[in-house]
Structure formats: C-alpha cells, structure tokens
Amino acid sequence: MMRLAVRLKCVTNSLREWKASDTGRINSGSVLEALRSFGTSNGYRPRDSIGRRMQEEIVNALHLGERSRASVLLSELGGRDRALQAGDFIPILQYCARTPDPLFVMETWKLMVEEDVELSGKCYFLTIRSLCKGGYIKEAFNILSIQKENSDTCPTLPVYNDLLEACVQMNSLNHAGECLHLMEKQGVGKNAVTYTILLKLAVLQQDLSAIHEIWKEYFNYNTPSIITLRKFIRSFTKLRDLESAYVALQRMVDVAFQHKFSINKTAEGKLFDSRVNIPIPFRDVLLTWNNHGKNSYHPIPFSSEYGKERDSDKGVQFEIKGEEHGTDGISLSEQALSAPVMKLLRWSFGDIMHTCADSKNVLLAEQLMLQMQNLGLEPSSATYDGFIRALVSVKGFQDGMEVLKGMQQKNMKPHDSTLAAMSVSCSRALELDLAETFLAQISNSHHVYPFNAFLEACDALDQSERAVGVLAKMKDMNILPDIRTYELLFALFGNVNAPYEDGNVLSQVDAAKRINAIEMDMMRHGIQHSHLSMQNLLKALGMEGMIKDMIQFLHAAENQLSRRSTNLDIHIYNTVMHSLVEAKESRMAIEIFKSMISCGLSPDAATYNIMIDCCSNIKCYRSACALISMMIRDGFCLHAVTYTSLIKILLNFEDFNEALKLLDQACSEGTQPDLVLYNTILEAASEMGKIDVIELIIEQMHREKIQPDPSTCSHVFSAYVNYGFQSTAMEALQVLSMRMISEQDDIFQENRSEYENLIFDEDSESESRIIEIFKDSAYLGVALLNLRWCATLMFPISWLPNHSPWAKRLSIDYDSACRG
C-alpha cells in the first residue's frame, strides 16, 4: 500500500495543477439510476442503511453542484468506526464516471487508499472511465499502471476502450500508441467497440491504409454487422475514398435484407447490435500509430454484383448491377425493414452523397438517389443537400431547381448549405435575381462564400448597386467578411466615375471616402491586405486619376512588406505602371520599373507590354526595341498587345508603311491581330486622312472575321466625312453596323422582321426598346441606332452588307494589293 500511496500522490498532485474552473459543471442526470446499478448488484450493496444514506447524500450534493458539502460528507463516510469496503464507494465512482467528475473521483480514490480499502476491478474501471471522460489521459494511465502493479485483477477490454476513446477526443496519438502496446502485451483482444475507436484514430491521422487494414482484420474474424459497416462507410467518406465507401454500402444493403441481426437502442438513444460480441485476439500487424512506413494498400475489392468504370473527366463512375429482388422473389422496396435499419441505411447513403458533393461526382450521386428509391428509402433534407450540391457543381443551377421543386412538393425545407450552393451556382451563371433570392432565404449560416460569389458576379456585370443589399444582409446575419470580401469591395466600390468617365474632384473625394471606409472595416476585423486586395485598391485609385494617392499606398505597402523581408507581387507593380502610362506619367512609370527590378522582381510579359506602351508615350522606338530584346531573352513571346504598342510608336511618326509591314510580320509569325490593334491603325489613319489604309484594314478585318465595334465605325465614318465623301460615309456606316451585329448573312434573315420594326418604326417606343437592348448587348444597340439614323436620313437599308458596292470595291482593291 505504500507504493500505491506514493503513486496516488503523483496523480493527485498533477490534478491540482489544473485550473479551478476545471472543476466543471455537473451534467444533469438521474441520481437514483447512478445509485442502483452497482449499489444493489454484483455484490457491492452497502452493509448498513447509514452507509447507503450517506452515499445518496454525496451523490445528491454532487448533482446539485454542492461540492464542498459532498467533500465533507465523503470525509464523514471515511471517519466512521467500521471498516470500509469497495461497495461503499461504487455508486459514487459510478456517478463520477457518468458525469464525469474527475476531480471528485480522485478525492474519493485518495480516501479509499487512506482507509486501506481493498480496491476491486470495478473501482479501477470507474475511476479510469471518469478520468478519461474528463480529459485527464495522463492521470488515467497512471491509475492503469497502479492497477497492473498492485492488483490481482488485470485491466479489462472496456478499460482500454475508454482509454482509446479518450485519446481520440484529446487528439493524442502518442497515448493511443501506448494503449495499443499495452493491449497487445496483455493480449486482451478487440471487440466491435475497439474497432470503432481504431477507425476514429485512423481518420484522425488521415491514414486510409489503416482503415483498409482494419476492414481486412475485422471481416476475417467477424460476421458483418450493419452498424459496423455504417462506421466503416463513415470513415471512408471522411477520407474521400468513394470507391471503398460505395462497396461497403452495397454490402451493408445485402446485410440489411438478410435480417440476421437485432438492432436496439441504449438508454441514451444510441443504436447497437444486440448479438454477443466476442473479443478477438490482438494482432500486432494491425496498426502502428506513427507517421512513418505507412503500408500501401489496395481498395476493397468489388463484389461481382457491382461494377464500375472510369471516366477521365468525371472521376470514378459506378454502375449498380445488383438484383432488385430478394431471395424470396419480392422486390427490395417491398421487403419490410425495421425503423433503426432504415435510419442506418439513410445515414450511410447521406454520408456518401455528401462526399459526392465535395468530390463533384454527380454520376454516383444520381445513382445513389435511384438506389434509395428502389430500396424504398426516403431521402432526408441532408441527403438532398448533398445531392443538390453535387448537381449544381457540375450541371448548373437548373438541375438543382428541379430537385428543389420536388422537395417543395414533399413539404421539405432545404438546408442553408443547399440554398448557399444554389446561390453560388446562380451567381456563377450571372443570374443575380435568382442568386439574391436564394441568399435571402438563408436563415442561419456563418459562411461568407455565397455572398462573395454574389459580389463577384456584381463585379463581372459592373452592378455595384446590387451588392449593397447583400452587404446589408451579411451585417444583419452577423456574417464576418474575409479577405476575399474586401478584395471584391475594392473592385466594386473603389472607383466612382471610371470606366465610363474620367475622375474629377468630386468623384475622387467620394472614392477616397469609400476606400477609407473599407480599410477601416478591415482593421476592425483584424484582416490585413492580400496582394489582390492591394492590387484592386491601387487599380481603383489609378482609374480615378488619383496618382499621388496611388503612389503613397504603393510605398506604404512596400515598407510594410520590407519589414517582413518580402516583396510585393509583380501584378501590383503592373497595375501601378499601367495606371501611370494611361495617365501619361511616363517618367514615374519608368522609375517604378527600375525600382521593381532593383528589388529582385523579374518582369513578366504584362510588365514588358506596359513599358513598351510607355515608350509610345515618349515616342522612343529604340527603347521599345530594347525591351523587345529583353522580353525575347526572358522567354516571352510577342502577342497582339506587344505589336499594338510598337505600331502605335511608328504611327506617332506617321510611318504607316513600317506599321503595315509590322502588321504583316505579326500575321506571318502566327500572331492573330485583335480589334484593339486594328482600331489603333484606323484611328491614326483617320486623323491623317489615309483613306487607302483605312479601306485596307477594314477588308482585312472582314476576312479575319473580326467584328467592328463603335470605335471602328467612328474612325471610318469621320475619315470619309472629313474628305467630303458623305454618301460613302453613310454606306460604310451601314455595312459596318451590319457587321457589328453579325458577320453571317443568315443571322439577318432570321431576325430581319424584328430589326426592321426597331429601325423603321417612327414612334419613340422603338428607340426606348433599342436602349433596353443596349443594356444587354452594347454593340447590337449601337448598330441598331446607327441603322435607324441611316433610315431617318432616307438612305436605303440593305440586309446583305457584303453585296454593297463599297464592300465589293474594298474586296477587289485588297486582292489587287495582295497580288501586287
């Protein structure tokens, strides 16, 4: 007993180190039930009524939270004249194990040792259970060591199960390894509870191979249990092993219809298999809880009844080939299953369905829903949640809408995560009205991603006003923004006039207030700038023409990051330099470029293109060629934007011949010129009255199937008008407007009636309808307004623009130029 007392002192001292708050609140429970189980059975009934009454008073005091009174009563129990036995303490220990109350159980343990009570296996078991439930793993292992050294009774499997469960709860893999070693050394074996805990440990360590080893050992020694299969499925899905989870599910379905088990409920409402669970011998090949030497494994082999095929785009695909009839010829959906079995099956289907959603495996999700229907299982709202999330992640929101209609017919309310997924899908499809409707239905969610998706759609559609209501919704729901939210806020609200108007004093003041408000909110939530948020902020300042403020923010960001020994992202410098070039602040752009190089940042293709464009501002072709050489040396290819900047420099010197040669070189090298490049040439040619260049470029655009835009029409029209060719100007405007609508003549024939009504109707409603079209398609709206103006001026409208005399002449001249 001396060694026992010494070990006990170590345990109790370690417990005193915990904060007084760890005394904890006692969970409400049945006091009488705590007294009955061990106090009236198994030979532990107290020998006198006084002892029984004192036990009841101690348990009642603990139940009411009167710990001091309970301690006094415990001392009085120990101060009685008669010798105490284990039975005098079992009800107290049992209550402490249920609550749990690890501190009072140690106080009771100390009294038992002081009174030289002969400790039974039950005392050890209840004490260890109380410590494990209370999170005192180290102290529980100390008690276990005391039992092994000083008791005639060896720790039983339930004791080790409690220890392993505590290791899972406390995320302590080292203690789990120690417990498994002791189990192996003692040879206590494992039962279904042990395997369940081992599965939890495998999931905790993210060790899929361990789960497969557990599967192999368990089914080598045990008849499949529907509850155990359910836990295997749960483990497989947590580690995203859909193949194994699916096979386990089919096996679970087979077991369910064999009716060779009996599922009951515990007092706490947990389901269990009432069959006798005999522990199997412990095998040392099962698990080693470390991060080294993980064995390779093969997935659970498929039953001959179930097949699968692979598709590189959709991942693993499964095909259900099981028979739809049981051995008695009755359809599976017609065979009666008990309510607990139906619940277990529904849970397992739901687990796999949610993994399908996370893995975007819509094929398996659809097959699972079909199998549930065949089995007569009614999907829950949670199952529909996984199914809809899988659907919309691949197929889009329309399919999700159909499923939601079916849920509505069944009076089933969708989960908030379902509504969030639908809203995100609608936002990605730029269906803002639908997305906002789903967001409004979310009642209790703390996830910000659906709101960010909506803000992103508002940014894509340039509808910042739509974002205001969603931000108010976030505030009402106490949803905290993240850095992505602020990245989008700077993009949406950082500028006022841009891009449609240049910034002015009023708009710049307003923009400064907005940016300051967003930054203050970031500080309030403790969120620091990301590279993208800083980039969007700087871009907003540049678009508003707030160059001084932009440079100040840039230097502040540089200083902040220099203290962390890091540099700004290259995209941030590109944003700043682009804004400076657009604002004709070429010298400042060059200084930023040199500063960036000195910091060790390597320019990318965008950097070179921006600086080549800068050379067009300062009219320095030699510097542009030097940058081209650096660009090629760094392994970057020349694109249309690069040629555009070079051609712009040549056009500044009115060198149209060299500009056209450079255009031909770009085409010969496989670079496809874009509309911006062609408009750059057209603008300069229009200003210099180069009608021949304009007609050459227009025909080349037509042959390259590059549709003109309003700027193209303006440059061509102005050039003809300036030289007094009004009729040609109107004819060219008409042809280019037609080509703005489409390069294909059959499109005009399909929509001719609709377009004629808009062009020739004399009522003001026609122009209003064209303005509405402009909101959705700016090019179509401008084209129709141009054609309406031509009709108003009594110029005939031809629906075959390529048959126009002007278009035919341009084609003939282009062919001649190519031959010459």
DALIN-V438753 format. One record per pair of residues at least 12 apart in sequence whose ideal C-beta (glycine too) atoms are under 8 Angstrom apart, sorted by the first residue. I is the first residue (numbers start at 1). J is the second residue. D is the distance in Angstrom with one decimal. If there is no record, write none. Layout:
i->(I	I)
j->(J	J)
d->(D	D)
//
This chain:
i->(1	1	3	3	4	4	4	5	5	7	7	7	7	8	8	8	8	10	11	11	11	11	11	12	12	14	14	14	15	15	15	15	15	18	22	23	23	24	24	24	25	26	26	26	26	26	27	27	28	29	29	29	31	31	31	31	31	34	34	34	34	34	35	35	35	35	35	37	38	38	38	38	38	39	39	39	39	39	42	43	44	44	44	44	45	46	46	47	47	48	50	51	51	51	54	54	54	55	55	55	55	56	57	58	58	58	58	58	59	59	59	61	62	62	62	62	62	63	67	70	71	71	74	74	74	74	75	77	78	78	78	83	84	84	84	85	85	86	86	86	86	86	86	86	88	89	89	89	89	89	90	90	90	92	92	93	93	93	93	93	93	93	94	96	96	96	96	97	97	97	97	97	99	100	100	100	100	100	101	101	102	102	102	102	102	102	102	103	105	105	105	105	106	106	106	109	109	109	119	119	119	120	121	121	121	121	124	124	124	124	124	124	124	124	125	125	125	127	128	128	128	128	128	128	128	129	129	131	131	132	132	132	132	133	133	135	135	135	137	137	137	137	137	137	138	140	140	140	141	141	141	141	144	144	144	154	154	155	155	155	156	157	157	157	157	157	157	158	160	160	160	160	160	161	161	161	161	163	163	164	164	164	164	164	164	164	165	165	167	167	168	168	168	168	171	173	173	173	173	173	174	176	176	177	177	177	180	180	183	184	184	187	187	188	188	189	189	189	189	190	190	190	191	191	191	191	192	192	192	192	192	192	193	194	195	195	195	195	196	196	198	198	198	198	199	199	199	199	199	199	200	201	201	202	202	202	203	203	203	205	205	206	207	208	208	208	209	209	209	209	210	210	211	211	211	211	211	211	212	212	212	212	212	213	213	213	213	213	214	214	214	215	215	215	215	217	217	221	222	223	224	224	224	225	225	225	225	226	226	226	226	226	226	226	226	227	227	227	227	227	228	229	229	229	229	229	229	230	230	230	230	232	233	233	233	233	233	233	233	234	234	236	237	237	237	237	240	240	240	241	242	242	242	242	242	242	242	243	243	243	243	244	244	245	245	245	246	246	246	246	246	247	247	247	247	247	247	248	249	249	249	250	250	250	250	251	252	252	252	253	253	253	253	256	256	256	256	257	257	257	257	261	261	261	262	262	263	263	263	263	264	265	271	271	271	305	305	305	306	306	306	306	306	307	307	311	314	314	314	314	315	315	315	316	316	317	317	317	318	318	318	319	320	320	320	324	332	332	332	333	333	333	333	334	337	342	345	345	346	346	346	346	346	346	349	349	349	349	349	349	350	350	350	350	350	352	352	353	353	353	353	353	353	353	354	354	354	354	355	356	356	356	356	357	357	357	357	357	357	357	360	360	360	361	362	362	362	362	362	365	365	365	365	368	369	381	381	381	381	381	381	382	384	384	384	384	384	384	385	385	385	385	385	387	388	388	388	388	388	388	388	389	389	389	391	392	392	392	392	393	393	396	396	397	397	397	397	397	397	400	400	400	401	404	404	416	416	416	416	417	417	419	419	419	419	419	420	420	420	420	420	420	421	422	422	423	423	423	423	423	423	423	423	424	424	424	426	427	427	427	427	427	428	428	430	430	430	432	432	432	432	432	432	435	435	435	436	436	436	436	438	439	439	439	439	440	442	444	445	445	446	446	446	447	448	448	448	448	448	448	448	449	451	451	451	451	451	451	452	452	452	452	454	454	455	455	455	455	455	455	456	458	458	459	459	459	464	464	467	467	467	480	481	481	481	482	483	483	483	483	486	486	486	486	486	487	487	487	487	488	489	490	490	490	490	490	490	491	491	491	493	493	494	494	494	494	494	494	494	494	494	494	495	495	495	495	495	495	496	496	496	496	496	497	498	498	498	499	502	503	503	503	503	507	508	508	508	511	511	511	511	512	512	515	515	515	529	531	531	531	531	534	534	534	534	535	535	535	535	537	538	538	538	538	538	538	538	539	539	541	541	542	542	542	542	542	542	542	543	545	547	547	547	547	547	550	550	551	551	554	554	554	554	557	567	567	567	568	570	570	570	570	570	570	571	573	573	573	573	573	574	574	574	574	576	577	577	577	577	577	577	577	578	580	580	581	581	581	581	584	586	586	586	589	589	589	590	590	593	593	602	603	603	604	605	605	605	605	608	608	608	608	608	608	608	609	609	609	609	611	612	612	612	612	612	612	613	613	615	615	615	616	616	616	616	619	619	619	620	621	621	621	621	624	624	624	628	628	638	638	638	639	640	640	640	640	640	640	640	641	641	643	643	643	643	643	643	644	644	644	644	646	647	647	647	647	647	647	648	650	651	651	651	654	654	656	656	656	656	656	659	659	660	660	660	663	663	672	673	673	674	675	675	675	675	675	675	678	678	678	678	678	679	679	679	679	681	681	682	682	682	682	682	682	682	683	683	685	685	685	686	686	686	686	686	689	689	689	690	691	691	691	694	694	694	695	695	695	696	696	696	698	698	698	698	698	699	699	699	699	700	702	702	702	702	703	705	707	707	707	707	707	708	708	708	709	709	710	710	710	710	712	713	713	713	713	713	713	716	716	716	716	717	717	717	720	728	730	730	730	731	731	731	731	732	733	733	734	734	734	734	734	734	734	734	735	735	735	735	737	737	737	737	737	737	738	738	738	738	738	739	740	740	740	740	741	741	741	741	741	745	745	745	745	748	748	749	752	755	755	758	758	758	758	759	759	759	759	759	760	760	766	767	767	770	770	770)
j->(113	116	149	150	113	146	150	113	114	142	145	146	149	109	110	113	146	142	106	109	139	142	143	106	110	138	139	142	102	103	106	136	139	103	103	67	103	101	103	134	65	62	63	65	99	101	98	99	63	63	98	99	56	59	60	63	95	59	91	94	95	98	55	56	59	91	95	94	87	90	91	94	122	52	55	87	90	91	122	87	86	87	90	122	87	87	88	85	87	82	80	77	80	88	73	76	77	77	88	91	92	91	73	70	73	74	77	92	91	92	95	73	95	96	99	101	104	95	104	104	104	107	92	107	108	111	111	111	111	114	115	115	112	115	117	117	118	112	117	118	119	120	122	123	117	108	111	112	117	123	122	123	126	104	108	105	108	122	123	126	127	130	126	108	126	127	130	126	127	129	130	133	130	129	130	131	133	134	130	134	130	131	133	134	135	136	139	134	126	127	130	131	127	131	139	123	127	143	147	150	151	153	147	151	153	156	143	144	146	147	151	153	155	159	156	158	159	143	140	143	144	155	159	162	163	159	162	143	166	162	163	165	166	162	166	166	169	170	163	166	167	170	172	175	175	162	163	166	163	175	178	179	159	163	182	186	188	182	186	188	188	188	189	190	191	194	279	193	179	182	183	188	194	191	193	194	197	175	179	176	179	180	194	197	198	201	197	200	179	201	197	200	201	204	204	201	204	205	289	290	289	201	289	288	289	290	287	289	282	282	284	281	282	279	282	279	280	281	282	279	280	282	277	278	279	280	222	225	227	228	273	277	277	279	214	218	228	231	228	231	210	214	286	287	211	214	231	232	234	235	235	287	289	214	235	287	235	238	239	289	291	239	294	239	241	297	294	295	296	297	287	294	232	235	236	239	241	244	244	297	298	299	300	285	286	287	295	297	232	286	287	232	244	248	300	283	286	280	280	260	251	252	255	255	261	273	275	252	255	256	261	263	273	341	344	263	271	272	273	344	273	248	249	251	252	255	348	252	344	347	348	248	245	248	249	252	348	351	352	348	351	248	351	352	354	355	355	358	359	299	316	352	355	356	359	361	364	299	300	308	316	299	300	351	352	355	306	308	318	352	364	299	300	301	302	303	306	300	348	349	352	303	305	306	322	303	344	345	348	322	345	371	375	337	341	344	345	326	332	335	337	273	274	275	274	275	338	340	341	344	340	340	340	343	344	321	322	323	318	319	320	321	322	319	321	363	361	362	363	394	359	360	361	361	364	361	363	364	363	364	367	367	367	370	371	374	374	375	376	373	374	375	376	376	376	377	375	377	372	377	378	379	380	383	368	371	372	377	379	383	379	380	382	383	386	364	368	365	368	369	383	386	387	390	382	385	386	389	386	368	386	387	390	385	386	387	389	390	393	421	390	393	394	390	390	391	393	394	395	386	387	390	391	387	387	407	412	413	414	415	418	415	403	407	412	414	415	418	414	415	417	418	421	403	400	403	404	414	418	421	422	417	418	421	403	421	422	424	425	421	425	425	429	422	425	426	429	431	434	421	422	425	422	418	422	442	443	444	445	445	447	438	439	441	442	450	438	442	445	447	449	450	450	434	438	435	436	438	439	442	450	453	454	449	450	453	438	450	453	454	456	457	453	457	457	460	461	454	457	458	461	463	466	453	454	457	454	466	469	470	450	451	454	470	473	473	477	477	477	479	478	479	480	479	474	479	480	481	482	484	485	484	470	471	473	474	479	485	482	484	485	488	467	470	467	470	485	488	489	492	488	470	492	488	491	492	492	493	488	492	493	525	521	525	527	527	527	528	530	533	518	521	522	527	533	530	532	533	536	536	518	515	518	533	536	537	540	536	539	540	514	518	511	514	515	518	536	537	539	540	541	543	507	511	540	541	543	544	508	510	511	514	544	544	540	543	544	543	545	543	544	545	546	544	544	545	546	540	541	544	546	546	549	537	540	541	557	568	569	571	572	553	557	568	572	569	571	572	575	553	550	553	554	572	575	576	579	575	579	553	579	575	576	578	579	580	582	583	579	583	579	580	583	585	588	576	579	576	588	568	572	576	592	572	599	600	601	601	596	601	602	603	604	607	606	592	593	596	601	607	604	606	607	610	592	589	592	593	607	610	611	614	610	592	614	610	613	614	617	617	614	617	618	610	611	614	611	614	607	611	634	630	634	636	631	636	637	639	627	628	630	631	634	636	642	639	641	642	645	627	624	627	628	642	645	646	645	648	627	645	649	645	648	649	652	649	652	653	649	646	649	650	653	645	646	649	642	646	666	669	671	671	666	671	672	673	674	676	677	674	676	662	663	666	671	673	677	674	676	677	680	662	659	662	663	677	680	681	680	662	680	681	684	684	688	684	685	688	690	693	681	684	681	693	696	677	681	704	704	706	706	701	706	707	708	709	712	697	700	701	706	712	709	711	712	715	693	697	694	697	698	711	712	715	716	711	715	697	715	719	715	716	718	719	722	719	722	723	719	719	720	723	715	716	719	810	813	814	813	814	817	712	716	732	736	810	810	811	813	814	814	739	743	807	810	814	743	739	740	742	743	779	736	739	740	740	779	740	778	779	782	736	733	736	737	740	782	786	729	732	733	736	729	732	733	732	806	790	793	795	795	804	805	806	806	786	790	786	787	790	795	797	798	801	804	801	804	806	807	782	783	784	786	787	790	783	787	798	799	801	801	779	780	782	783	755	779	780	783	784	799	800	801	802	799	800	799	799	784	787	770	773	784	788	784	787	788	791	797	788	791	788	785	788	784	785	788)
d->(7.1	6.2	7.1	6.7	5.9	6.1	5.1	5.7	7.9	6.5	7.2	5.0	7.9	6.7	6.2	5.3	7.3	6.6	6.7	8.0	5.1	4.7	6.7	5.5	6.0	6.7	5.9	7.8	7.2	6.2	5.4	6.9	6.2	7.8	7.2	6.7	5.7	7.1	7.8	7.5	7.4	6.0	6.3	5.8	5.3	6.5	8.0	5.6	7.5	7.4	6.0	7.0	7.7	5.3	5.9	5.0	7.4	5.9	6.2	5.4	4.1	6.0	6.7	6.2	6.3	4.6	7.9	6.1	8.0	4.1	6.1	5.2	6.7	7.2	6.9	7.4	6.2	4.4	7.3	7.1	6.6	3.7	4.5	7.1	6.2	5.7	5.5	7.5	7.7	7.8	7.8	7.3	7.8	5.5	6.1	6.8	5.0	7.6	7.1	5.0	6.2	8.0	5.4	5.2	4.8	5.9	7.1	5.6	6.3	6.4	4.9	6.3	6.3	7.7	7.3	6.4	6.4	7.7	6.9	6.7	7.8	6.4	7.6	6.6	6.4	6.1	7.5	7.6	4.7	7.0	5.4	7.7	7.5	5.0	5.3	6.4	7.0	7.7	6.0	6.4	6.5	4.4	6.9	5.4	7.7	5.8	7.9	5.9	7.1	6.8	6.1	7.2	7.2	7.9	5.5	6.2	6.3	7.9	6.2	3.8	6.1	7.0	5.7	7.0	7.2	7.9	4.4	4.6	7.8	4.2	4.3	6.9	7.6	7.5	4.7	7.9	3.7	4.6	6.5	7.2	5.2	4.9	7.5	3.3	7.7	4.9	7.3	7.8	7.5	5.5	4.2	6.9	7.9	7.8	7.4	8.0	5.7	7.7	7.9	8.0	6.3	7.1	7.9	7.3	3.8	6.9	6.6	7.7	8.0	4.5	6.7	7.2	7.0	7.1	6.9	6.6	5.5	5.6	4.9	5.4	6.2	7.9	5.5	6.0	6.9	7.7	4.9	6.6	7.9	4.6	5.9	6.7	3.6	7.7	7.2	7.0	7.0	5.8	7.4	5.2	6.6	5.6	5.9	5.2	7.8	7.8	6.1	6.6	7.2	6.8	7.0	7.9	7.0	7.1	7.5	6.3	8.0	7.9	7.1	7.4	7.0	4.9	6.4	7.5	6.2	6.9	5.6	7.9	6.0	7.1	5.1	6.0	7.5	7.8	5.0	5.7	6.2	7.5	4.8	6.2	5.4	7.7	7.0	4.4	7.4	7.2	5.4	7.9	6.4	7.0	6.2	4.5	5.9	6.2	6.4	7.3	7.1	6.3	4.9	7.9	7.9	5.5	5.3	7.3	4.2	7.1	6.6	6.8	5.6	5.0	5.4	6.8	5.8	7.0	6.6	3.4	5.5	5.3	5.5	5.9	5.9	6.1	4.8	7.3	4.5	7.6	7.5	6.6	7.6	5.7	7.5	5.1	7.8	7.6	6.1	5.3	6.7	8.0	7.3	5.3	7.8	5.5	7.4	6.5	6.3	6.1	5.8	6.8	7.8	4.5	7.8	7.5	6.7	6.6	6.6	7.4	5.3	5.0	6.5	6.6	7.8	6.5	6.3	4.8	5.8	7.1	5.4	5.2	6.8	4.1	5.4	7.8	7.3	5.2	6.7	6.9	7.7	7.9	7.2	4.3	7.6	7.4	6.9	7.7	6.0	6.7	7.2	7.2	8.0	6.9	7.5	6.1	7.8	7.9	6.3	6.3	5.8	4.3	7.2	7.7	6.3	8.0	5.1	7.5	6.6	5.1	7.6	5.9	5.1	5.8	6.1	7.1	7.2	6.5	5.8	7.1	6.3	6.7	5.2	6.7	7.9	5.6	8.0	6.1	4.1	6.5	7.6	6.6	5.0	6.5	5.3	5.0	5.1	4.9	5.8	6.8	4.6	5.8	6.7	7.6	5.6	6.3	4.5	5.8	7.1	4.3	6.2	7.0	6.3	7.2	5.8	6.9	5.8	7.0	6.2	6.3	6.6	5.1	7.6	7.1	5.8	5.3	4.6	7.3	5.2	6.7	7.6	7.9	5.5	6.5	6.9	7.8	4.9	7.7	5.7	6.8	6.7	6.8	5.6	7.1	6.1	6.3	7.1	5.1	6.4	7.1	7.8	6.8	6.0	7.4	7.0	7.9	6.9	6.1	5.3	7.8	6.1	5.6	6.4	6.0	7.5	5.5	8.0	6.2	4.6	6.8	6.4	4.1	6.0	7.4	7.7	7.3	5.3	7.5	6.7	5.8	4.8	7.4	7.5	7.7	6.9	5.9	6.4	5.1	5.4	7.8	6.9	7.4	5.6	7.8	6.6	7.6	5.5	6.6	7.1	7.9	4.8	6.9	7.3	5.0	5.9	7.3	5.6	7.3	5.6	6.0	6.3	5.5	7.4	7.9	5.9	5.9	3.8	7.6	7.9	6.5	7.1	5.9	7.9	5.5	7.7	7.5	6.1	7.0	5.8	7.7	5.6	6.6	7.5	6.2	7.8	6.5	5.2	4.3	6.5	7.6	6.2	5.9	5.7	7.9	5.3	3.5	5.6	7.2	7.7	7.5	3.9	7.9	7.8	7.1	6.3	7.8	4.6	7.8	4.5	7.5	3.7	4.3	6.8	7.9	6.6	4.6	5.6	6.6	4.9	5.8	7.2	4.3	6.3	7.0	5.3	3.9	7.0	7.8	5.8	7.4	5.3	6.4	6.5	5.7	7.8	6.7	6.6	5.7	6.9	6.9	8.0	6.8	7.0	4.4	5.5	4.6	8.0	6.5	4.7	5.3	7.0	7.5	5.2	6.2	7.0	7.1	7.0	4.4	6.7	5.5	6.3	7.7	3.9	7.5	7.6	6.1	6.5	5.9	3.9	4.9	6.2	7.1	6.9	7.3	5.3	6.4	7.6	7.7	7.2	4.9	6.3	6.1	4.3	7.5	7.9	4.8	7.5	5.1	5.0	7.9	7.6	6.2	6.3	6.3	7.2	4.1	7.8	7.9	4.7	4.8	7.8	3.8	4.9	7.6	4.6	6.9	6.7	6.9	5.2	4.3	6.5	7.6	4.1	4.9	6.7	4.1	6.7	7.2	5.4	6.4	6.0	7.3	5.9	7.0	6.9	6.9	5.7	7.5	5.3	6.6	6.8	7.3	7.2	6.8	7.8	6.8	6.3	6.4	6.4	7.0	7.5	7.9	7.1	7.1	7.8	6.1	7.6	7.5	7.2	5.4	6.8	6.1	5.4	7.7	6.1	8.0	5.7	8.0	7.4	5.3	6.6	7.2	7.5	4.9	5.6	6.4	7.3	5.2	5.3	6.7	6.9	4.2	7.3	6.5	5.9	7.9	6.2	5.8	5.0	5.4	4.4	5.9	8.0	5.4	7.8	6.3	7.5	6.5	7.5	7.1	5.5	7.9	5.0	6.3	6.3	7.7	5.5	6.5	5.2	6.5	4.8	4.5	5.7	8.0	5.1	7.2	6.2	5.8	3.8	4.7	5.9	4.6	7.7	7.4	4.8	6.9	6.5	6.6	5.8	7.7	6.3	6.0	7.3	2.5	7.3	8.0	7.8	5.6	4.4	7.9	4.7	4.9	7.8	4.8	5.0	7.6	6.6	6.7	7.8	3.5	5.9	6.4	6.4	7.2	3.7	4.0	6.8	6.2	5.4	6.9	5.4	6.6	7.4	4.8	6.8	7.2	6.9	6.3	6.8	7.4	7.0	7.0	4.0	6.9	6.1	7.5	5.4	7.4	5.8	7.2	5.6	4.9	5.1	6.4	5.4	6.0	6.3	6.4	5.2	5.6	7.3	4.9	7.0	6.7	7.5	6.9	7.0	7.2	2.5	7.6	7.1	7.2	7.2	6.3	7.2	6.9	5.6	6.0	7.6	6.3	6.3	7.6	7.4	7.8	7.5	5.5	7.7	7.3	5.3	6.9	5.9	7.9	7.6	5.5	7.4	7.3	5.6	6.7	7.8	6.3	7.8	4.7	6.9	7.1	7.5	5.0	5.5	6.1	5.8	4.8	5.5	6.2	7.2	4.9	7.0	7.4	5.2	6.8	7.9	5.9	5.5	4.8	6.4	5.8	5.1	4.5	5.0	7.6	7.3	5.1	7.7	6.8	7.4	5.8	7.3	7.8	7.2	7.5	7.1	4.4	7.8	7.3	5.6	7.8	6.9	4.3	8.0	6.5	7.4	7.6	5.0	5.5	6.4	5.5	4.9	5.2	7.0	6.2	4.1	6.6	4.3	7.3	6.9	7.2	6.0	5.6	4.2	4.6	6.5	6.5	5.1	7.2	7.5	7.8	4.9	7.0	7.6	6.9	5.9	5.6	7.3	7.4	7.5	7.4	6.5	6.4	7.2	5.9	6.6	5.6	4.6	7.3	5.3	8.0	7.4	6.3	7.2	4.5	6.4	7.2	6.2	7.9	5.8	4.5	5.5	6.0	4.7	5.6	6.6	6.8	6.2	6.5	5.6	6.8	7.1	6.9	4.0	7.9	6.2	7.6	7.1	7.7	6.1	5.6	6.4	8.0	7.9	7.3	7.6	7.4	7.2	7.6	7.1	7.6	7.2	7.8	5.7	7.6	7.6	6.1	7.4	5.5	7.6	5.4	6.7	7.4	7.4	5.2	5.9	6.8	6.8	5.4	5.9	5.7	7.8	7.9	6.3	4.1	6.8	7.5	5.3	7.2	7.5	6.9	4.2	7.2	5.4	4.1	7.8	6.6	6.5	6.3	7.8	6.0	7.4	6.7	7.2	5.8	5.5	5.1	6.4	8.0	7.6	6.5	6.5	7.8	6.5	7.8	7.6	6.1	4.4	6.1	7.3	4.1	7.0	6.9	7.5	7.8	7.8	7.5	5.6	5.9	6.0	7.8	6.1	7.5	4.8	5.6	5.5	6.8	6.2	7.7	7.8	7.3	4.7	6.2	5.9	4.8	6.5	7.2	7.7	6.6	7.8	5.2	7.5	6.3	5.0	6.5	5.0	6.2	6.3	5.9	7.0	5.0	7.7	6.1	7.3	4.6	5.7	5.7	6.6	7.5	6.6	5.3	6.8	6.7	7.0	7.2	7.4	4.4	5.1	6.2	5.3	7.7	4.2	7.9	4.2	5.3	7.8	7.3	7.7	7.9	7.6	3.9	6.2	5.0	7.5	6.9	4.2	7.8	7.6	5.9	4.9	7.9	7.7	5.9	7.8	6.9	4.7	7.7	7.2	5.8	6.7	7.6	5.6	7.9	5.5	7.0	6.5	5.0	4.9	5.3	6.6	8.0	5.8	7.3	7.7	7.3	4.9	5.8	7.0)
//
